[in-house]
Amino acid sequence: MIQSMTGFGKASLQLPTKKITVELKSLNSKGLDLNTRMPSVYREMDLGLRNQIAQSLERGKIDFSLYIEVTGEETSTKVNAPIVKAYIAQMRAILPDADNTELMKMAVRMPDALKTERDEIDENEWKQIQTVIDEALANINNFRASEGMSLEKEFKLRIENIRSYMNQALDLDPERVQNIKLKLQTAIDELKVNVDTNRFEQELIYYLEKLDITEEKVRLTNHLDYFLETIKGNEANGRKLGFITQEMGREINTMGSKSNHAGMQKLVVMMKDELEKIKEQVLNVL
C-alpha cells in the first residue's frame, strides 16, 4: 500500500516534574529534509535522533519538535543575585528616589541577570522521552498510511478514466480511417489524373500504418496496469510511479500526434488532463 509524505504525529508524557511533548510534521520533498528543534540539553542526541527519524519516515520535508514543560518546582534558570544587586546599585546612584520594585523590574531585564545552569542528560529520562518519540513516529506513519489510502482511490479513478477515454478513442478509429481514405481519394479526383489502383492502395496502407495507434494503445495499457500493480507494493514507490507517468505521457502524446481526428484529439486532451492530476498527486507519494 502506498503512503503519503504528508503527515502529522504527536505524543506526550507527564513525568513527576515536567511534561514532554513530541510533534512531527511532514510534507512532500524529493529527498529527506529534516529540521529538529529541542532544548539545548538534548542536542548531543541529535545525530542518533536524525538516524531514527530517517529510518522510520525515509523521505519528506520533516519538522521534529521536542517540548519540555516544567510542571513542578524544578527549574534550571536562576536569578544571578550579585549581578542584579549591582544593577540596582548603579541605577539607584542615577535615580536616588526610584521605587525598589521598579528598579528590580529593570534590573532583571538587563544582560546576565538570569543564568541557566546546564543540566546533564538523565539516561532514564531519555529512555522515557524515546518512548514518546516512538509513539509520535507511529502516529505520523498511521497518518501517512491513511492519506495513502485516499491517494490510492484517487489514482484508481484517474487510471480507469484514462483507460475509458483510450477505448473511446479506439472506437472512433474505423471512422477516422474512412475519413482519411475519403480525403485522399477526393484529393486525387480533384487532380483529374489517372492513378494506378494497386499503387494507390499500397500508398494508402503505408500512410495508414504510420497513423496507426495500436502499438500506443498496447503500451499505454501496459503502463496503466503496471501503475496499478506498483501502488499495491509494500516498499516506497513514489519515484517509480513518477517514471511510469512519464511513459504514460509519451504514449498519450503520440496518440495525439497521430490521431488526425477531432473526436480522438478531444479524448486525448481529456486523457492528458487526467494524467496531470495523477502527476500532481504522485509528488505526495513516499
Phi and psi in degrees as a GROMACS rama.xvg file:
@    title "Ramachandran Plot"
@    xaxis  label "Phi"
@    yaxis  label "Psi"
@TYPE xy
-73.915  155.389  ILE-2
-122.951  146.699  GLN-3
-82.364  152.858  SER-4
-82.9351  -13.8371  MET-5
-82.9519  130.589  THR-6
-171.373  167.078  GLY-7
-146.932  135.357  PHE-8
-140.396  139.969  GLY-9
-143.251  144.074  LYS-10
-152.629  152.23  ALA-11
-144.985  161.208  SER-12
-148.016  133.886  LEU-13
-97.8741  115.889  GLN-14
-96.4613  172.202  LEU-15
-54.6165  -39.103  PRO-16
-120.192  1.50019  THR-17
-155.923  156.679  LYS-18
-111.45  130.479  LYS-19
-107.688  128.529  ILE-20
-130.063  133.032  THR-21
-119.746  131.305  VAL-22
-125.877  138.807  GLU-23
-130.07  127.426  LEU-24
-123.74  142.219  LYS-25
-139.931  135.831  SER-26
-127.471  171.742  LEU-27
-74.2742  147.05  ASN-28
-159.618  155.199  SER-29
-66.0452  -32.8754  LYS-30
-133.239  -153.745  GLY-31
-97.8659  115.779  LEU-32
-120.097  97.7465  ASP-33
-110.192  128.809  LEU-34
-122.607  127.257  ASN-35
-117.561  139.82  THR-36
-130.212  126.943  ARG-37
-160.447  161.957  MET-38
-58.0631  146.653  PRO-39
-59.0859  -27.8387  SER-40
-62.2999  -25.8474  VAL-41
-97.826  5.8649  TYR-42
-61.5424  -27.7295  ARG-43
-67.7131  -14.9932  GLU-44
-91.7387  2.17299  MET-45
-61.3566  -45.5316  ASP-46
-61.637  -48.3848  LEU-47
-63.075  -36.8265  GLY-48
-64.7355  -41.9802  LEU-49
-61.497  -41.975  ARG-50
-63.3137  -40.2946  ASN-51
-62.7826  -45.4592  GLN-52
-66.3984  -41.3164  ILE-53
-62.3982  -40.8152  ALA-54
-67.0311  -32.9042  GLN-55
-83.5933  -41.4322  SER-56
-103.146  -19.1705  LEU-57
67.8698  -56.2581  GLU-58
-148.772  154.217  ARG-59
129.269  164.768  GLY-60
-88.9081  106.717  LYS-61
-116.363  131.054  ILE-62
-110.974  121.083  ASP-63
-111.283  130.225  PHE-64
-130.903  130.989  SER-65
-117.464  116.765  LEU-66
-110.364  135.541  TYR-67
-118.689  116.724  ILE-68
-110.986  115.207  GLU-69
-73.4216  122.45  VAL-70
-113.815  -8.11374  THR-71
-109.587  -156.656  GLY-72
-84.5475  -9.73821  GLU-73
-70.2289  133.119  GLU-74
-153.474  143.16  THR-75
-97.3681  -4.58772  SER-76
-101.446  127.407  THR-77
-130.822  155.285  LYS-78
-74.0272  131.323  VAL-79
-85.7179  85.2256  ASN-80
-54.7167  -48.1802  ALA-81
-59.4057  -38.9059  PRO-82
-67.6751  -44.1431  ILE-83
-61.6823  -44.9038  VAL-84
-60.6961  -38.5498  LYS-85
-66.1553  -39.86  ALA-86
-62.231  -44.9129  TYR-87
-62.151  -42.1664  ILE-88
-62.2675  -41.673  ALA-89
-65.916  -41.8294  GLN-90
-70.5567  -33.1448  MET-91
-67.769  -31.6966  ARG-92
-65.3506  -30.6242  ALA-93
-84.0025  -40.3192  ILE-94
-123.757  82.4492  LEU-95
-59.957  -30.1103  PRO-96
-95.6162  8.18057  ASP-97
-66.6499  149.764  ALA-98
-72.3443  138.081  ASP-99
-58.9898  -40.1987  ASN-100
-63.7475  -42.4159  THR-101
-65.2401  -39.5853  GLU-102
-62.9904  -40.0485  LEU-103
-64.3446  -43.1221  MET-104
-59.1124  -41.936  LYS-105
-70.3423  -38.2939  MET-106
-65.3953  -40.4582  ALA-107
-72.8508  -12.3924  VAL-108
-88.2273  -9.07546  ARG-109
-78.2421  157.524  MET-110
-55.2772  139.782  PRO-111
67.7088  11.5532  ASP-112
-69.6693  -28.982  ALA-113
-116.195  143.377  LEU-114
-127.418  140.954  LYS-115
-110.483  120.731  THR-116
-86.1652  127.555  GLU-117
-72.7134  123.769  ARG-118
-87.684  153.275  ASP-119
-89.0315  147.673  GLU-120
-69.1122  127.34  ILE-121
-84.474  119.072  ASP-122
-60.8341  -41.0445  GLU-123
-64.7318  -40.2628  ASN-124
-64.8724  -40.1816  GLU-125
-64.8701  -35.4827  TRP-126
-61.8271  -38.6501  LYS-127
-68.6834  -38.8777  GLN-128
-62.5563  -38.0136  ILE-129
-61.1174  -37.6964  GLN-130
-65.7104  -34.7986  THR-131
-67.5785  -40.7464  VAL-132
-63.0648  -43.3119  ILE-133
-60.6452  -40.0661  ASP-134
-66.5831  -41.4085  GLU-135
-64.8108  -39.2056  ALA-136
-63.924  -41.1081  LEU-137
-63.6663  -39.0243  ALA-138
-66.7584  -42.1691  ASN-139
-70.0504  -33.2001  ILE-140
-68.768  -35.5661  ASN-141
-64.955  -39.9894  ASN-142
-62.0285  -45.6731  PHE-143
-61.8263  -40.0873  ARG-144
-65.1703  -40.5944  ALA-145
-63.3773  -43.6169  SER-146
-63.6532  -35.4109  GLU-147
-62.8628  -36.4183  GLY-148
-63.8063  -39.1491  MET-149
-66.1497  -40.8147  SER-150
-63.5056  -39.8616  LEU-151
-61.2652  -43.6462  GLU-152
-60.9325  -41.6361  LYS-153
-63.6925  -44.757  GLU-154
-61.6178  -45.2423  PHE-155
-60.1566  -40.5097  LYS-156
-62.8988  -47.2911  LEU-157
-66.7966  -38.9659  ARG-158
-63.4985  -44.2979  ILE-159
-68.6295  -31.1045  GLU-160
-64.0519  -43.9732  ASN-161
-61.4147  -43.0256  ILE-162
-62.0618  -41.1068  ARG-163
-64.6766  -45.2079  SER-164
-65.0792  -36.4882  TYR-165
-63.0569  -44.976  MET-166
-66.1817  -35.8206  ASN-167
-64.6262  -37.4618  GLN-168
-64.9182  -39.7478  ALA-169
-66.8712  -31.635  LEU-170
-64.5779  -25.253  ASP-171
-86.4128  -5.20989  LEU-172
-61.0846  -44.3757  ASP-173
-58.5493  -40.5081  PRO-174
-64.3527  -40.7477  GLU-175
-62.1506  -46.7621  ARG-176
-60.7885  -42.7737  VAL-177
-63.2914  -39.5061  GLN-178
-64.1006  -39.7377  ASN-179
-65.2252  -44.5358  ILE-180
-60.0883  -43.8736  LYS-181
-64.0015  -41.8652  LEU-182
-63.3485  -44.4369  LYS-183
-64.9959  -43.0431  LEU-184
-65.4218  -39.7797  GLN-185
-63.3011  -41.6172  THR-186
-62.8965  -40.4334  ALA-187
-68.3861  -41.0784  ILE-188
-61.7988  -36.2326  ASP-189
-68.9387  -26.2835  GLU-190
-73.8148  -20.9376  LEU-191
56.4212  49.2849  LYS-192
-125.703  155.879  VAL-193
-80.4475  131.129  ASN-194
-123.423  135.338  VAL-195
-66.2869  119.715  ASP-196
-61.2879  -43.7772  THR-197
-63.2572  -43.0522  ASN-198
-63.9439  -39.7788  ARG-199
-62.0321  -43.2766  PHE-200
-63.2654  -39.9392  GLU-201
-63.8292  -44.8794  GLN-202
-65.7153  -36.4891  GLU-203
-65.4451  -43.0796  LEU-204
-61.7531  -44.4039  ILE-205
-61.0609  -42.6861  TYR-206
-65.8053  -42.9378  TYR-207
-68.1386  -33.6401  LEU-208
-63.0205  -36.726  GLU-209
-67.4359  -26.8711  LYS-210
-97.6996  0.86495  LEU-211
-68.7662  136.182  ASP-212
-112.141  17.5988  ILE-213
-62.0932  -44.949  THR-214
-63.1009  -41.1139  GLU-215
-63.6094  -37.8708  GLU-216
-64.0729  -42.9645  LYS-217
-64.4627  -47.3381  VAL-218
-66.2002  -41.4595  ARG-219
-64.1685  -39.8258  LEU-220
-60.1661  -42.6111  THR-221
-62.2149  -41.5742  ASN-222
-65.6902  -39.9622  HIS-223
-62.515  -44.0778  LEU-224
-66.0967  -40.154  ASP-225
-66.078  -37.1194  TYR-226
-60.6856  -47.7869  PHE-227
-64.3579  -36.0889  LEU-228
-66.8218  -39.6089  GLU-229
-68.4317  -37.4641  THR-230
-69.1711  -11.2498  ILE-231
-89.7668  -7.22225  LYS-232
-68.8339  164.028  GLY-233
-93.3322  -22.2547  ASN-234
-86.2377  164.798  GLU-235
-62.8946  126.901  ALA-236
-136.753  19.9466  ASN-237
-60.484  -43.2323  GLY-238
-65.5429  -40.6757  ARG-239
-63.0854  -41.8222  LYS-240
-61.8385  -36.4669  LEU-241
-61.9663  -41.9607  GLY-242
-65.2905  -39.004  PHE-243
-64.9062  -40.9205  ILE-244
-63.8236  -32.9239  THR-245
-62.8861  -42.5502  GLN-246
-67.322  -38.1077  GLU-247
-61.4043  -40.8713  MET-248
-62.2842  -39.0601  GLY-249
-61.5714  -44.6697  ARG-250
-67.0627  -40.3928  GLU-251
-65.4698  -40.7764  ILE-252
-63.4938  -40.3969  ASN-253
-64.9773  -40.239  THR-254
-58.2559  -42.3288  MET-255
-63.714  -40.8185  GLY-256
-70.6142  -25.5746  SER-257
-93.4427  -15.5876  LYS-258
-60.5815  -49.9315  SER-259
53.2506  36.8915  ASN-260
-154.837  126.93  HIS-261
-58.5198  -44.4736  ALA-262
-63.9324  -42.0325  GLY-263
-68.0359  -39.7949  MET-264
-63.0485  -36.5169  GLN-265
-63.2581  -41.9145  LYS-266
-67.6004  -34.5527  LEU-267
-63.9373  -41.2373  VAL-268
-60.7588  -39.5328  VAL-269
-67.65  -36.7174  MET-270
-64.3679  -42.4431  MET-271
-62.1259  -38.969  LYS-272
-63.3141  -43.1556  ASP-273
-64.6174  -39.3798  GLU-274
-65.9431  -38.8857  LEU-275
-62.6951  -36.8618  GLU-276
-66.2523  -36.8077  LYS-277
-65.2861  -45.4465  ILE-278
-59.3616  -40.4296  LYS-279
-60.9117  -41.8162  GLU-280
-79.0151  -27.6749  GLN-281
-61.6423  -30.1243  VAL-282
-61.323  -21.2309  LEU-283
-92.0081  -4.45593  ASN-284
-85.4661  133.877  VAL-285
